Amino acid sequence: MVRGEFQEQRLAHREEAEKFYRELAARGGKLRVGMEASGQARWFERLLGELKVELRIGPTQTQAVQSGSPAIDAGNPSGCTDGSGNLLKTDQRGAPRPDKEDTGGCDMGAYERQTD
């Protein structure tokens, strides 16, 4: 099995996403896209289906932050935000972010350690 490069691409607009995925599909080869949820993006699911792109929807694995990690409380002191600048109230698992004892900010990454 030959594996291609992995990259994250944030696409802000529908037209931008359609152009990006149509260009990738035109190159040939197998494409795989993973999403945690799709709710508001049914058009995106239809586009990927049309282009025969493998789509996986569901939760992704996280790596727990270990005691003493430099990631603990190393996030933005004003609160962690998503790519659009929206304040995140939970981590990727749904645990509160920041946790109740945080004074220095949320933890860096997708996982918020609940006892520092």
Number of C-alpha atoms within 10 A of each C-alpha: 3 3 6 9 4 6 6 5 8 9 11 10 8 12 9 11 16 16 10 13 16 14 11 15 15 9 8 8 9 12 15 10 10 12 11 11 11 12 7 7 11 9 12 15 15 11 16 19 12 10 14 13 18 13 14 13 12 11 12 11 9 12 8 11 19 11 11 8 12 11 17 23 21 15 17 13 14 11 17 23 14 8 8 7 8 10 13 15 15 16 20 17 13 10 14 17 22 25 20 9 10 17 10 15 19 28 28 17 17 16 22 25 24 16 10 15
